[in-house]
Amino acid sequence: MSKDITLYTVGTPNGHPIAIALEELGVPYEVKALSFKDNDQKQEWFLKINPNGRIPAIVDHKRGDFPVFETSAILLYLAQHYDPERKISYDPVKEPNLHSEELQWLFFAHGGVGPMQGQANHFFRYAPERIPYATNRYIEETKRLYSVLEKRLEGREWLVGNHYGLADIKTVPRVLIAPWSGVDLEPFPNIRAWLERAQAREKTYAGLGVPTRMNLKEMLEKADEHAAKARANFNFKKD
């Protein structure tokens, strides 16, 4: 049986949101796991899908094999074409204020939490040389962004409105690995409760395992080994 969508991805906080959204929406999809070690994301065939050479990306076979790249753009695309019941999104016409809030928090994650924590990851775990200024700068900025999330979640279950949605789906996978980025979640009780609620969702938990599940405990226990393996598998100079 053919699937509606092919998802090109890797088991990282950038890739997991799309699998989560597809699972939550019940969209039939096929997974193509890329290999950073083999530099799949830079191959000519994949650059035709995503000219930026990054994961994730999708091809929508129901709409003429239409390709979409960038996590947040894919989430919005799925909401537009596959969420008529607004299970994980808000209607821009019927619920314009909630839709706007959704975009604001989605872009907060896309332009703030993701890039800043990504740099914290790099300098704290993967950089071939230790640069204290860069490490501290990105860890502290990530903590500041977490304080914004913590305040937003005060008295709320989810980031926007009264149901789990795109902004949560985008942000949760990144925040789940905060300790790997050098950020302690202990000072953020609202965030910790929010992460527990999200992971308790059966379909979200399933999506967090596509194509592989990140084992934070194991990563932290074998931090040097894991970081060395990642450096060997991923050529930072090419990215």
ZADO-1210 file (C-alpha; in nm, 4 decimals, padded with zeros to 6 digits):
<atoms>
<atom x="00.0000" y="00.0000" z="00.0000" code="MET" pos="1"/>
<atom x="00.1453" y="00.3342" z="-00.1038" code="SER" pos="2"/>
<atom x="00.1958" y="00.6041" z="00.1572" code="LYS" pos="3"/>
<atom x="00.0787" y="00.9627" z="00.1255" code="ASP" pos="4"/>
<atom x="00.4126" y="01.1083" z="00.2335" code="ILE" pos="5"/>
<atom x="00.7780" y="01.0112" z="00.2341" code="THR" pos="6"/>
<atom x="00.9724" y="01.1541" z="00.5269" code="LEU" pos="7"/>
<atom x="01.3484" y="01.1974" z="00.4897" code="TYR" pos="8"/>
<atom x="01.4955" y="01.2299" z="00.8322" code="THR" pos="9"/>
<atom x="01.7384" y="01.1335" z="01.1080" code="VAL" pos="10"/>
<atom x="01.6591" y="01.0665" z="01.4741" code="GLY" pos="11"/>
<atom x="01.7413" y="01.4137" z="01.6024" code="THR" pos="12"/>
<atom x="01.5464" y="01.7044" z="01.7588" code="PRO" pos="13"/>
<atom x="01.5215" y="01.8549" z="01.4097" code="ASN" pos="14"/>
<atom x="01.3769" y="01.5414" z="01.2570" code="GLY" pos="15"/>
<atom x="01.1438" y="01.4187" z="01.5296" code="HIS" pos="16"/>
<atom x="00.8786" y="01.6982" z="01.5100" code="PRO" pos="17"/>
<atom x="00.7668" y="01.5890" z="01.1641" code="ILE" pos="18"/>
<atom x="00.7262" y="01.2265" z="01.2638" code="ALA" pos="19"/>
<atom x="00.5341" y="01.3415" z="01.5719" code="ILE" pos="20"/>
<atom x="00.2982" y="01.5537" z="01.3609" code="ALA" pos="21"/>
<atom x="00.2407" y="01.2722" z="01.1110" code="LEU" pos="22"/>
<atom x="00.1696" y="01.0293" z="01.3927" code="GLU" pos="23"/>
<atom x="-00.0662" y="01.2702" z="01.5696" code="GLU" pos="24"/>
<atom x="-00.2556" y="01.3330" z="01.2447" code="LEU" pos="25"/>
<atom x="-00.2636" y="00.9680" z="01.1414" code="GLY" pos="26"/>
<atom x="-00.1134" y="01.0404" z="00.7995" code="VAL" pos="27"/>
<atom x="00.0242" y="00.7297" z="00.6237" code="PRO" pos="28"/>
<atom x="00.3952" y="00.7879" z="00.5682" code="TYR" pos="29"/>
<atom x="00.7138" y="00.6088" z="00.4731" code="GLU" pos="30"/>
<atom x="01.0466" y="00.6835" z="00.6403" code="VAL" pos="31"/>
<atom x="01.3734" y="00.7185" z="00.4538" code="LYS" pos="32"/>
<atom x="01.6505" y="00.7398" z="00.7137" code="ALA" pos="33"/>
<atom x="01.9483" y="00.9391" z="00.5916" code="LEU" pos="34"/>
<atom x="02.3068" y="00.8831" z="00.7035" code="SER" pos="35"/>
<atom x="02.5182" y="01.1792" z="00.8070" code="PHE" pos="36"/>
<atom x="02.8209" y="00.9495" z="00.7973" code="LYS" pos="37"/>
<atom x="02.7590" y="00.8857" z="00.4273" code="ASP" pos="38"/>
<atom x="02.6722" y="01.2526" z="00.3709" code="ASN" pos="39"/>
<atom x="02.3336" y="01.1560" z="00.2249" code="ASP" pos="40"/>
<atom x="02.1949" y="01.5028" z="00.2893" code="GLN" pos="41"/>
<atom x="02.4428" y="01.6500" z="00.0386" code="LYS" pos="42"/>
<atom x="02.3751" y="01.4046" z="-00.2414" code="GLN" pos="43"/>
<atom x="02.2372" y="01.5453" z="-00.5645" code="GLU" pos="44"/>
<atom x="01.9143" y="01.3453" z="-00.5414" code="TRP" pos="45"/>
<atom x="01.8378" y="01.4869" z="-00.1978" code="PHE" pos="46"/>
<atom x="01.9326" y="01.8442" z="-00.2901" code="LEU" pos="47"/>
<atom x="01.6493" y="01.8299" z="-00.5433" code="LYS" pos="48"/>
<atom x="01.4161" y="01.7823" z="-00.2449" code="ILE" pos="49"/>
<atom x="01.5943" y="02.0210" z="-00.0086" code="ASN" pos="50"/>
<atom x="01.8407" y="02.2591" z="-00.1754" code="PRO" pos="51"/>
<atom x="01.9799" y="02.3438" z="00.1703" code="ASN" pos="52"/>
<atom x="02.0977" y="01.9873" z="00.2265" code="GLY" pos="53"/>
<atom x="01.9444" y="01.9418" z="00.5714" code="ARG" pos="54"/>
<atom x="01.6920" y="01.7136" z="00.7369" code="ILE" pos="55"/>
<atom x="01.4006" y="01.6823" z="00.7620" code="PRO" pos="56"/>
<atom x="01.2200" y="01.7030" z="00.4317" code="ALA" pos="57"/>
<atom x="00.9053" y="01.5448" z="00.2940" code="ILE" pos="58"/>
<atom x="00.7620" y="01.4572" z="-00.0447" code="VAL" pos="59"/>
<atom x="00.3829" y="01.4657" z="-00.0623" code="ASP" pos="60"/>
<atom x="00.2723" y="01.2036" z="-00.3135" code="HIS" pos="61"/>
<atom x="-00.0941" y="01.3031" z="-00.2841" code="LYS" pos="62"/>
<atom x="-00.0085" y="01.6465" z="-00.4187" code="ARG" pos="63"/>
<atom x="00.2026" y="01.5622" z="-00.7204" code="GLY" pos="64"/>
<atom x="00.5194" y="01.4589" z="-00.5332" code="ASP" pos="65"/>
<atom x="00.5458" y="01.8078" z="-00.3895" code="PHE" pos="66"/>
<atom x="00.8624" y="01.8548" z="-00.1766" code="PRO" pos="67"/>
<atom x="00.8739" y="02.0600" z="00.1428" code="VAL" pos="68"/>
<atom x="01.1771" y="02.1381" z="00.3597" code="PHE" pos="69"/>
<atom x="01.2456" y="02.3231" z="00.6898" code="GLU" pos="70"/>
<atom x="01.0821" y="02.1785" z="01.0004" code="THR" pos="71"/>
<atom x="00.8445" y="02.4659" z="01.0719" code="SER" pos="72"/>
<atom x="00.7452" y="02.5008" z="00.7070" code="ALA" pos="73"/>
<atom x="00.6644" y="02.1293" z="00.6967" code="ILE" pos="74"/>
<atom x="00.4570" y="02.1550" z="01.0141" code="LEU" pos="75"/>
<atom x="00.2566" y="02.4429" z="00.8685" code="LEU" pos="76"/>
<atom x="00.2156" y="02.2536" z="00.5419" code="TYR" pos="77"/>
<atom x="00.0817" y="01.9489" z="00.7250" code="LEU" pos="78"/>
<atom x="-00.1590" y="02.1685" z="00.9198" code="ALA" pos="79"/>
<atom x="-00.2829" y="02.3277" z="00.5979" code="GLN" pos="80"/>
<atom x="-00.3359" y="02.0080" z="00.3998" code="HIS" pos="81"/>
<atom x="-00.3784" y="01.7304" z="00.6568" code="TYR" pos="82"/>
<atom x="-00.5391" y="01.8848" z="00.9641" code="ASP" pos="83"/>
<atom x="-00.8913" y="01.9912" z="00.8623" code="PRO" pos="84"/>
<atom x="-01.0169" y="01.9020" z="01.2102" code="GLU" pos="85"/>
<atom x="-00.7473" y="02.1202" z="01.3694" code="ARG" pos="86"/>
<atom x="-00.6164" y="01.8435" z="01.5915" code="LYS" pos="87"/>
<atom x="-00.2750" y="02.0090" z="01.6282" code="ILE" pos="88"/>
<atom x="-00.3292" y="02.3546" z="01.4805" code="SER" pos="89"/>
<atom x="-00.5640" y="02.6535" z="01.4806" code="TYR" pos="90"/>
<atom x="-00.7754" y="02.7816" z="01.1943" code="ASP" pos="91"/>
<atom x="-00.6360" y="03.1110" z="01.0562" code="PRO" pos="92"/>
<atom x="-00.9858" y="03.2289" z="00.9621" code="VAL" pos="93"/>
<atom x="-01.2008" y="03.0996" z="01.2466" code="LYS" pos="94"/>
<atom x="-00.9358" y="03.1382" z="01.5193" code="GLU" pos="95"/>
<atom x="-00.7099" y="03.4191" z="01.3940" code="PRO" pos="96"/>
<atom x="-00.5689" y="03.5190" z="01.7338" code="ASN" pos="97"/>
<atom x="-00.4824" y="03.1631" z="01.8331" code="LEU" pos="98"/>
<atom x="-00.3377" y="03.1048" z="01.4871" code="HIS" pos="99"/>
<atom x="-00.1176" y="03.4123" z="01.5301" code="SER" pos="100"/>
<atom x="-00.0037" y="03.2956" z="01.8741" code="GLU" pos="101"/>
<atom x="00.0758" y="02.9581" z="01.7235" code="GLU" pos="102"/>
<atom x="00.2954" y="03.1214" z="01.4593" code="LEU" pos="103"/>
<atom x="00.4668" y="03.3384" z="01.7184" code="GLN" pos="104"/>
<atom x="00.5657" y="03.0454" z="01.9406" code="TRP" pos="105"/>
<atom x="00.6518" y="02.8263" z="01.6442" code="LEU" pos="106"/>
<atom x="00.8887" y="03.0931" z="01.5129" code="PHE" pos="107"/>
<atom x="01.0227" y="03.1529" z="01.8655" code="PHE" pos="108"/>
<atom x="01.1307" y="02.7884" z="01.8657" code="ALA" pos="109"/>
<atom x="01.2496" y="02.7920" z="01.5040" code="HIS" pos="110"/>
<atom x="01.4527" y="03.1120" z="01.5256" code="GLY" pos="111"/>
<atom x="01.5484" y="03.1054" z="01.8933" code="GLY" pos="112"/>
<atom x="01.5476" y="02.7783" z="02.0850" code="VAL" pos="113"/>
<atom x="01.6591" y="02.5612" z="01.7934" code="GLY" pos="114"/>
<atom x="01.9569" y="02.7648" z="01.6698" code="PRO" pos="115"/>
<atom x="02.0799" y="02.8746" z="02.0120" code="MET" pos="116"/>
<atom x="02.0583" y="02.5296" z="02.1667" code="GLN" pos="117"/>
<atom x="02.2073" y="02.3817" z="01.8518" code="GLY" pos="118"/>
<atom x="02.5120" y="02.6028" z="01.8966" code="GLN" pos="119"/>
<atom x="02.5246" y="02.5134" z="02.2662" code="ALA" pos="120"/>
<atom x="02.5284" y="02.1463" z="02.1630" code="ASN" pos="121"/>
<atom x="02.8110" y="02.2075" z="01.9212" code="HIS" pos="122"/>
<atom x="03.0419" y="02.4038" z="02.1466" code="PHE" pos="123"/>
<atom x="02.9619" y="02.2091" z="02.4666" code="PHE" pos="124"/>
<atom x="02.9853" y="01.8586" z="02.3170" code="ARG" pos="125"/>
<atom x="03.1252" y="01.8447" z="01.9663" code="TYR" pos="126"/>
<atom x="03.3678" y="02.1286" z="01.8969" code="ALA" pos="127"/>
<atom x="03.7198" y="01.9952" z="01.8354" code="PRO" pos="128"/>
<atom x="03.8596" y="02.2746" z="02.0526" code="GLU" pos="129"/>
<atom x="03.7163" y="02.4224" z="02.3711" code="ARG" pos="130"/>
<atom x="03.6107" y="02.7854" z="02.3399" code="ILE" pos="131"/>
<atom x="03.4722" y="02.8945" z="02.6807" code="PRO" pos="132"/>
<atom x="03.3307" y="03.2239" z="02.5551" code="TYR" pos="133"/>
<atom x="03.1260" y="03.0566" z="02.2787" code="ALA" pos="134"/>
<atom x="03.0156" y="02.7723" z="02.5055" code="THR" pos="135"/>
<atom x="02.8994" y="03.0044" z="02.7824" code="ASN" pos="136"/>
<atom x="02.7366" y="03.2475" z="02.5416" code="ARG" pos="137"/>
<atom x="02.5107" y="02.9831" z="02.3825" code="TYR" pos="138"/>
<atom x="02.4328" y="02.7939" z="02.7026" code="ILE" pos="139"/>
<atom x="02.3300" y="03.1146" z="02.8783" code="GLU" pos="140"/>
<atom x="02.1169" y="03.2256" z="02.5841" code="GLU" pos="141"/>
<atom x="01.9472" y="02.8849" z="02.5802" code="THR" pos="142"/>
<atom x="01.8728" y="02.9229" z="02.9505" code="LYS" pos="143"/>
<atom x="01.7251" y="03.2666" z="02.8849" code="ARG" pos="144"/>
<atom x="01.4981" y="03.1242" z="02.6172" code="LEU" pos="145"/>
<atom x="01.3954" y="02.8461" z="02.8552" code="TYR" pos="146"/>
<atom x="01.2995" y="03.1093" z="03.1106" code="SER" pos="147"/>
<atom x="01.0629" y="03.2552" z="02.8486" code="VAL" pos="148"/>
<atom x="00.9088" y="02.9108" z="02.7955" code="LEU" pos="149"/>
<atom x="00.8861" y="02.8578" z="03.1718" code="GLU" pos="150"/>
<atom x="00.6920" y="03.1816" z="03.2140" code="LYS" pos="151"/>
<atom x="00.4654" y="03.1037" z="02.9206" code="ARG" pos="152"/>
<atom x="00.3763" y="02.7626" z="03.0656" code="LEU" pos="153"/>
<atom x="00.2740" y="02.9068" z="03.4007" code="GLU" pos="154"/>
<atom x="-00.0842" y="02.7889" z="03.4527" code="GLY" pos="155"/>
<atom x="-00.0933" y="02.6319" z="03.1055" code="ARG" pos="156"/>
<atom x="-00.0807" y="02.2776" z="02.9763" code="GLU" pos="157"/>
<atom x="00.0395" y="02.3744" z="02.6291" code="TRP" pos="158"/>
<atom x="00.2097" y="02.6717" z="02.4661" code="LEU" pos="159"/>
<atom x="-00.0951" y="02.7937" z="02.2729" code="VAL" pos="160"/>
<atom x="-00.4651" y="02.7717" z="02.3491" code="GLY" pos="161"/>
<atom x="-00.6203" y="02.4699" z="02.5110" code="ASN" pos="162"/>
<atom x="-00.4693" y="02.1880" z="02.3095" code="HIS" pos="163"/>
<atom x="-00.1374" y="02.0365" z="02.2098" code="TYR" pos="164"/>
<atom x="-00.0190" y="02.1884" z="01.8860" code="GLY" pos="165"/>
<atom x="00.2503" y="02.2785" z="01.6372" code="LEU" pos="166"/>
<atom x="00.4495" y="02.4982" z="01.8745" code="ALA" pos="167"/>
<atom x="00.4706" y="02.2191" z="02.1325" code="ASP" pos="168"/>
<atom x="00.5607" y="01.9632" z="01.8671" code="ILE" pos="169"/>
<atom x="00.8393" y="02.1835" z="01.7359" code="LYS" pos="170"/>
<atom x="00.9858" y="02.2664" z="02.0765" code="THR" pos="171"/>
<atom x="00.9530" y="01.9495" z="02.2851" code="VAL" pos="172"/>
<atom x="01.2161" y="01.7343" z="02.1066" code="PRO" pos="173"/>
<atom x="01.4802" y="02.0029" z="02.1442" code="ARG" pos="174"/>
<atom x="01.4105" y="02.0725" z="02.5113" code="VAL" pos="175"/>
<atom x="01.4085" y="01.7017" z="02.5919" code="LEU" pos="176"/>
<atom x="01.7855" y="01.6904" z="02.5382" code="ILE" pos="177"/>
<atom x="01.8627" y="02.0050" z="02.7392" code="ALA" pos="178"/>
<atom x="02.1212" y="01.8305" z="02.9627" code="PRO" pos="179"/>
<atom x="02.3147" y="01.7253" z="02.6531" code="TRP" pos="180"/>
<atom x="02.3433" y="02.0949" z="02.5713" code="SER" pos="181"/>
<atom x="02.4702" y="02.1814" z="02.9194" code="GLY" pos="182"/>
<atom x="02.1350" y="02.3085" z="03.0474" code="VAL" pos="183"/>
<atom x="01.9915" y="02.1815" z="03.3766" code="ASP" pos="184"/>
<atom x="01.6112" y="02.1537" z="03.3736" code="LEU" pos="185"/>
<atom x="01.5807" y="02.1537" z="03.7527" code="GLU" pos="186"/>
<atom x="01.5087" y="02.5316" z="03.7710" code="PRO" pos="187"/>
<atom x="01.2224" y="02.4936" z="03.5197" code="PHE" pos="188"/>
<atom x="00.9358" y="02.2965" z="03.6830" code="PRO" pos="189"/>
<atom x="00.6734" y="02.4116" z="03.4317" code="ASN" pos="190"/>
<atom x="00.8895" y="02.2925" z="03.1436" code="ILE" pos="191"/>
<atom x="00.9523" y="01.9566" z="03.3100" code="ARG" pos="192"/>
<atom x="00.5793" y="01.9007" z="03.3644" code="ALA" pos="193"/>
<atom x="00.5102" y="02.0023" z="03.0035" code="TRP" pos="194"/>
<atom x="00.7673" y="01.7542" z="02.8739" code="LEU" pos="195"/>
<atom x="00.6064" y="01.4781" z="03.0802" code="GLU" pos="196"/>
<atom x="00.2627" y="01.5606" z="02.9399" code="ARG" pos="197"/>
<atom x="00.3925" y="01.5547" z="02.5847" code="ALA" pos="198"/>
<atom x="00.5786" y="01.2253" z="02.6237" code="GLN" pos="199"/>
<atom x="00.2683" y="01.0690" z="02.7791" code="ALA" pos="200"/>
<atom x="00.0933" y="01.1124" z="02.4446" code="ARG" pos="201"/>
<atom x="00.1130" y="00.7757" z="02.2698" code="GLU" pos="202"/>
<atom x="00.1523" y="00.9173" z="01.9203" code="LYS" pos="203"/>
<atom x="00.4090" y="01.1753" z="02.0249" code="THR" pos="204"/>
<atom x="00.6119" y="00.9076" z="02.2000" code="TYR" pos="205"/>
<atom x="00.5963" y="00.6996" z="01.8818" code="ALA" pos="206"/>
<atom x="00.7154" y="00.9937" z="01.6721" code="GLY" pos="207"/>
<atom x="01.0092" y="01.0484" z="01.9061" code="LEU" pos="208"/>
<atom x="01.1322" y="00.7058" z="01.7985" code="GLY" pos="209"/>
<atom x="01.1339" y="00.7727" z="01.4222" code="VAL" pos="210"/>
<atom x="01.3645" y="00.6591" z="01.2759" code="PRO" pos="211"/>
<atom x="01.5569" y="00.6173" z="01.6047" code="THR" pos="212"/>
<atom x="01.4981" y="00.7246" z="01.9636" code="ARG" pos="213"/>
<atom x="01.7531" y="00.9389" z="02.1450" code="MET" pos="214"/>
<atom x="01.8588" y="00.7729" z="02.4712" code="ASN" pos="215"/>
<atom x="01.9607" y="01.0725" z="02.6813" code="LEU" pos="216"/>
<atom x="02.0633" y="00.8654" z="02.9832" code="LYS" pos="217"/>
<atom x="02.2986" y="00.6545" z="02.7751" code="GLU" pos="218"/>
<atom x="02.4309" y="00.9593" z="02.5927" code="MET" pos="219"/>
<atom x="02.5185" y="01.1284" z="02.9203" code="LEU" pos="220"/>
<atom x="02.6724" y="00.8141" z="03.0701" code="GLU" pos="221"/>
<atom x="02.8932" y="00.7716" z="02.7628" code="LYS" pos="222"/>
<atom x="02.9256" y="01.1387" z="02.6722" code="ALA" pos="223"/>
<atom x="03.2842" y="01.1342" z="02.5460" code="ASP" pos="224"/>
<atom x="03.2283" y="00.8184" z="02.3429" code="GLU" pos="225"/>
<atom x="02.9036" y="00.9475" z="02.1946" code="HIS" pos="226"/>
<atom x="03.0530" y="01.2853" z="02.1047" code="ALA" pos="227"/>
<atom x="03.3572" y="01.1256" z="01.9455" code="ALA" pos="228"/>
<atom x="03.1369" y="00.8966" z="01.7380" code="LYS" pos="229"/>
<atom x="02.9228" y="01.1906" z="01.6262" code="ALA" pos="230"/>
<atom x="03.2319" y="01.3889" z="01.5235" code="ARG" pos="231"/>
<atom x="03.3542" y="01.0895" z="01.3240" code="ALA" pos="232"/>
<atom x="03.0184" y="01.0433" z="01.1535" code="ASN" pos="233"/>
<atom x="02.9592" y="01.4068" z="01.0706" code="PHE" pos="234"/>
<atom x="03.2003" y="01.6333" z="00.8887" code="ASN" pos="235"/>
<atom x="03.1449" y="01.9767" z="01.0441" code="PHE" pos="236"/>
<atom x="03.3592" y="02.1434" z="00.7801" code="LYS" pos="237"/>
<atom x="03.1064" y="02.0453" z="00.5148" code="LYS" pos="238"/>
<atom x="02.8137" y="02.1750" z="00.7169" code="ASP" pos="239"/>
</atoms>
